[in-house]
Amino acid sequence: MGPFIYGVDMLAFLHTICQVSAVDDSVVRDFRPGDSIFTVLAWQGNTPLMFFAEMWYNIFLWELFASFIIHCIAGFVAFIALRRHRVMRWYGGLIVIVGLLSSLTTGVITSAAIAGVYRASNIELAPIYAMVWGVGQAACKVGLSFNKILASL
């Protein structure tokens, strides 16, 4: 049983749709069931990522984790700043929920695009670069969010 997102077992979903063949199309590699969230975030596997599903999963988890941390900090600041207001004190929770939902949608797509470029180029992705891509996506999202706010003032 893997993590559930919108009632879908993500590991089972990846296992069924991401059986990507190697360069010579003779070796079919399934998604490793040992790739848990903790394995990815703790850098326990230092082997290069060669297949689309591995790359996508690692980049996506790092983006989701970084976005969660950023939005939790923003939600905490909003909660502290609005703690005396009767209704708006819960705005911090809304920030965290919307941040996670946006990461689940845009993070999936952009992580798949990055993994697709690496896979099409037959370039192996080191786990440290998956972290850089994931955290970089979250940082770009924060930068774009600040620019949207400033443009509306």
C-alpha positions in Angstrom: 0.0 0.0 0.0 1.5 3.3 -1.1 0.5 6.9 -0.3 -3.0 7.8 -1.3 -3.7 11.0 -3.2 -7.3 11.8 -4.0 -8.2 8.2 -3.1 -5.7 6.7 -5.6 -2.8 4.5 -4.5 0.1 6.3 -6.2 2.6 3.5 -6.1 0.1 1.1 -7.7 -0.8 3.7 -10.2 2.9 4.3 -11.1 3.4 0.5 -11.2 0.7 0.1 -13.8 1.5 3.0 -16.1 5.2 3.5 -15.8 6.7 0.3 -17.1 9.3 2.0 -19.2 11.6 0.0 -21.4 15.3 0.6 -21.5 17.3 1.9 -24.5 17.3 -1.4 -26.4 13.6 -2.1 -25.6 14.6 -5.6 -24.4 14.7 -4.8 -20.7 11.5 -3.7 -19.0 11.9 -2.1 -15.6 9.1 -1.7 -13.1 8.9 1.0 -10.6 10.9 0.0 -7.5 8.4 -0.8 -4.7 11.2 0.1 -2.2 11.2 3.7 -3.2 9.2 5.1 -0.3 8.9 8.8 0.5 11.5 8.3 3.3 13.9 6.6 1.0 13.8 9.4 -1.4 14.0 12.3 1.1 16.7 10.6 3.2 18.9 9.9 0.1 19.2 6.3 1.0 19.5 5.2 -2.6 22.5 6.8 -4.3 22.2 4.9 -7.6 21.5 7.1 -10.6 17.9 7.3 -11.8 17.6 5.9 -15.3 13.9 5.4 -15.9 11.1 7.9 -16.3 9.1 6.7 -13.3 12.1 6.9 -11.0 13.0 10.4 -12.2 9.5 11.7 -12.0 8.8 10.3 -8.6 12.0 11.7 -7.0 11.6 15.2 -8.5 7.9 15.3 -7.6 8.5 14.2 -4.0 11.2 16.8 -3.5 9.0 19.5 -5.0 6.1 18.4 -2.8 8.2 18.4 0.3 9.8 21.8 -0.4 6.4 23.3 -1.2 4.9 21.8 2.0 7.7 23.4 4.1 7.3 26.8 2.4 3.6 26.8 2.8 3.7 25.6 6.4 6.0 28.6 7.2 3.7 31.0 5.4 0.6 29.5 7.1 2.3 29.8 10.5 3.2 33.4 9.9 -0.4 34.1 8.7 -1.8 32.4 11.8 0.4 34.4 14.1 -0.4 37.7 12.3 -4.2 37.1 12.3 -4.5 35.2 15.6 -6.8 37.8 17.1 -9.3 37.8 14.2 -12.3 35.6 14.7 -12.5 34.1 11.2 -9.2 35.0 9.5 -7.0 33.2 12.0 -7.8 30.0 9.9 -6.4 31.6 6.7 -3.1 30.0 7.5 -4.6 26.6 7.1 -6.1 27.6 3.8 -2.6 28.7 2.6 -1.2 25.2 3.4 -4.1 23.4 1.7 -4.0 25.5 -1.5 -0.2 25.2 -1.6 -0.4 21.4 -1.4 -3.2 21.2 -4.0 -1.2 23.5 -6.4 1.9 21.3 -5.9 -0.1 18.2 -6.6 -1.3 19.6 -9.9 1.6 21.7 -11.3 4.3 19.6 -9.6 3.1 16.4 -11.3 3.2 18.1 -14.7 6.5 19.9 -14.4 8.2 17.0 -12.8 7.0 14.8 -15.7 8.3 17.3 -18.2 11.7 17.4 -16.6 11.9 13.6 -16.3 10.7 13.2 -19.9 13.6 15.4 -21.2 16.1 13.4 -19.2 14.7 10.1 -20.4 14.5 11.2 -24.0 18.1 12.4 -23.8 19.2 9.0 -22.2 20.8 11.0 -19.4 21.0 9.4 -16.0 19.7 11.7 -13.2 21.6 11.7 -9.9 19.4 11.9 -6.8 21.0 15.2 -5.8 19.9 16.7 -9.1 16.4 15.4 -8.5 16.5 17.4 -5.2 17.8 20.5 -7.0 15.0 20.3 -9.6 12.3 19.7 -7.0 13.4 22.5 -4.7 14.0 24.7 -7.7 10.4 24.2 -8.8 9.1 25.2 -5.4 11.4 28.3 -5.3 10.2 29.3 -8.8 6.6 28.9 -7.7 7.2 31.1 -4.7 8.9 33.8 -6.9 6.0 33.8 -9.3 3.5 34.0 -6.5 5.2 37.1 -5.1 5.2 38.7 -8.6 1.5 38.0 -9.1 0.7 39.7 -5.7 2.8 42.7 -6.5 1.3 43.1 -10.0 -2.2 43.2 -8.5 -1.5 46.1 -6.1 
